[in-house]
Amino acid sequence: MQAFLALESRYPAVRALLAALFFLAIVFAFGFMLLPVVGIFVHSPPGKLLHQVTNPVVVKALVISLKTSLISQVAILILGTPTAYFLASRHFPGRSFVITLVELPIVLPPAVAGLGLIVAFGRFGLLGSTLEWLPGWIPLHPNFNQTAVIFAVVLVAGPFYIRQGIAAFETVEPNMIAASRTLGAGPMRTFFKVTLPLARAGLSAGLALSLARGLGEFGATIMFAGSLPGKTETLPLAVYTVFESGGNLDIPLTISALLVVLSLAILLTLKVGVLWSRWRPRPGVAVMATEGVVAR
């Protein structure tokens, strides 16, 4: 390495060549990542894409995706927040292994996740017979319906929120929590009035990531819920189904463009939220106590 650096400093031509290669690597990386996205919008005129948005296939898939994603995010928020706080605030033997298990679906092949859902919650799975005994008004029967879609989304997207939530709760200063307890607040009041607001930015980022992952979920959903038009066919499944049917590319391109716009909106919202949290003044315990957050 020292000889290489000496060669580079001695010969300007070598330096220029390295700079050119460095620049070409950057251009190639940007081109490789952006061209597929640009190609979606260039292949069909914008007017044609907008016209296909009202296609029944697109509308049904969009409604199913938005509905299942919304319910999934609520479930992830309710289940993932206490899980993340527990893993962030408690230290016990095997904690790292438990966190690894929670993060496992992130790297698990989607088809494997879908098969795991089948053998766990399917009709003949580990808990399948138990779920069959639930009354009909409890929508927890994942039998090729939207409940199965929600199960798949929660499994593959939930770890993104929990992982980010652990990092967010770990950044909360212990002195803030200790001061809240000293001023007379109980554990639950401290959590909701002190800990949760301080970790809000990180939790919001995790929720945005899980939403983006859930909207793009394909493998686990098609394995566990199937691809039934108007019932379980989400936007990614509709792209695959219409493309495989041998029709034209107008509908798949329209759905793909819609997913790109939704994903971009999520990322931009996340970026704006991060910038806002940086510029927003961080309240101290004294301010919280003055505002009545901490009760004596």
Order of alpha helices (4+ residues) and beta strands (2+ residues): alpha-alpha-alpha-alpha-alpha-alpha-alpha-alpha-alpha-alpha-alpha-alpha-alpha-alpha-alpha
